Amino acid sequence: MKILAIDSTAIVGSCAVLDDEKLLSLFTVNNGNTHSETLLPMIESSLKLLGIAPDDIDVFAISEGPGSFTGVRIGAATVKGLAFGKNKPCIGVSTLEALAENLSSVSGIICPAMNARRNQVYNALFRCENGKIQRLCNDRAISVPDLENELAGFDEPVYICGDGDFLLHESKTKSRDYAFVNEISRHQNGYSVGICALRKYRAGDVKTDITIAPTYLRPSQAERTRNEKLKEN
């Protein structure tokens, strides 16, 4: 079963093609360009090099959020367009769960942290033992000090990944040291999205090109500004 999996929720854009768990291609770009410029060319190049077409894809998968509001929407719109009218399963996975999947070989606490601005991160906590990842809490937006206090309570290694990792590593109130994470495991990875999607597919948790949608944990900046102006009036 061929899976096309993409992630455009943060600075890095990534797409992968899998045949079940087998990785066929992985294309990742971290050059500062917007995903509207890079995502489709990555997908087109991946499919062309593999000699397959969108009609050959059995499952379309995305990181549905949280993350950049624009990036999350671009990913959802891209999958909706590719899957439109094909009657193929579409699967959205948590960006944070996919980030945790990058570190499935470690033993300890995995702490994905995506920069949510205002000294907050999008976060969830996971425990990994013997290659199996257990979710410890729901996806959330949490302040850096509150997350630091929570992490201080673990007596096992803590691995930080995601584009908000620097907020914890460089925090002046840091209460503990964090385990080393290499550069590849820090960032969004289309293959990890595909593996998470495969698990959901096997569990029967699938959507369609119509029902798949982004997941946001808080209102966008534009919505917050609008709400503040309404309160003032």
N, C-alpha and C positions, 0 to 999 in steps of 0.2 A: 504494500500500500504506500503510495507516494504522498508525502506531505510537503506542502510549501508553507514555511513558517517565517514570519517577519516581525521585527521589532523596530518601532520608530518613536518610542516613548521618551527618549532622552537625547543627548547630544550624538551618541553613536547610533548609526543605522545598521541593521543586520538582516540578512535573509539567508535561509538555508533550505535545501531540499533533502528530505530523508526518504528512505525506503524502510518503513517501520523504524527500528532503532539505528539502522545503518546510515551514516552520513554520506550523501552523494556530493553535495557542494555547500560551501559556506562563504558568504561574501559580506564583509564588514567594512564600513567606511567611517572614519573619524576625522573629517577634514573641515568641519565648520560650516559646510553647505547645508541648506535646508533639505529636509527629507522629501519635499515636493520636487527637488531637483535630482536626487540620488536614488530614491527607493525603486521607482519603476525601471531605470536603467540597470540596477543591480539584479532585479528579478529577471528582466529580459536577457541579460548576459548569462545568468545562471542556467536558465532554461535552454538557451541556445547552445551553450557548451555541453549540456547533457543530451542535446538532441531530442528534447521533448517540448510539448506545447502546453499551455494552460489547461486544455481539455484532458491531458494525461494525468493531471493532479487529482488525487482522490479526496484529499482533505486540505482545506485552507485554514491556516492558524495565524493568530496575531496575539501580541501582548496587548490586552485591552485596557491597561492602565493599572495603577495610577502612573502619572508622569506629566510631561509637557502637554498642555491642553491642545495645542496645535498638532504636535507629534502624534498624540493618541488619535485625534480625528483623522489625520492623514492615513494612518495604518488601517483604521476601520473602513475608511472610504476606498482604499486600495483593494482590500479583500472583498468588499461588497461588489466592486466593479469587476474583479477577476472571476468571482464566483457567480455573477449574475446570470440567471437563467439556466445554470448547469445542473441544478438539483444536487449539488455536492454539499457535504457537511462542512460547516464553518465552526471553528472553535476559538474562543477567547480565553486566554490564560492570564493570571495575575502577573504583572511585570515583576513583582517582588518574589513570587514563587519561582519564576524563570531565572532570576538572578541567583536565588538560593541553589537552584539546580546546577549552576556553574561550579559549585563547591561540594558536589555530592561525594567527593573522595576524602573529605576531611572528617575529623571527629571533634565535635564541639558545637558551639552555638554559632549559627549563621545569621548575620544581621545586615540585610540589604538596607541601604540608606540612599534615597534619591533626594536631591536638593529641591525642597519645596518653597524656598525663599523664607524671609522673615524668621530666620534661625529655626526653621522647622525642616523635618525630613518626612518623606513618605517611607513607611517602614512596616515590617513584620518580622517576627523572630521565628527561627526554626532550629531544631536540634537534629544533627546528623550523626548517626551511628551505623557502622557496618554498611555504608552506602545507601542507607535509607533515611529519608528526610521526613521529620515530623513537624507539622506547623504548631507553634505555641500560642499564636494570637492572630487576630484578624488584621487585614491591611488597615493602616491608619495614618493620619498625619499627626506627628508628635513633635514637641519641642526638643531641641538638642539636650538641654539640661535634664529634662524628664527621662529621656532615653538613656543618658549617661547614668543616672541614678538606678535605672532598672538593670542595666548591664553590670553595674558594680556588684549586684547580688549573685552573679554566677561564679562558681568556683571551677570553671572549665574554660578552655580557650574560646575566645570570641573572634570571629572572622567578619570584617566589615567589607562590603562590596557596594557598588553603585556610585553614581556621580556625586553623591553627598558624603562620601567617606571622609573627605578632607575636613568637614565640619566637626567630625568626631576626633580624627587624628590630630587636628590643630587646635582643638578647643582648649582654652585657658583653664577650664574647670575639669579637664579630663581626670577621671578617678581611677583609671586602670590602663594597662597596656593591651594592645590588640594584636592578634596573630597576623603573620604576613600573608598577603594575598597578591598573587602575581597579576600583571597587567591584563592578561587575557581574561582572567576570571573576574576582574573588577567590573567589566562592562557588559552591556546587553549582548546576547548571543542567540542568533536565530536557531541554532541546534537545540539549545536548552528550551526554547519556546516550543519546538517541535516535540521534544520528549514529554514535556508537560501536557501538550495537546494530545499526544498518543495515549497517555494515561486516561485523560478525560474521555476520549473516543471509546476506549475499551470499557469504560464505566457507563457509557451511554449518555454522557453529558455533552450533547452537541446542539448547535444552533444552525440557522440558515443564513443566506445572504441578506435576508430581510430582518431577522431577529437579532443578529449580532450587533453589538453596540459598544461604544467606549464606556469605561468606568472612571468616574471622577470621585475623589474623596472630599473635595471642597469646591466652592464656587470659583470661577475664574476671576482674574483681576478686574476685568471689565464688569462682571456681575457684581463684585464687591463694591466697586466704585459707584455703580448705578444704585445699589441698595443704600449706600451711605448718603448719596444725594437725595434719595427719596425720604430718608429719615430726617434730613435737614429741612425738607419742605413740609 
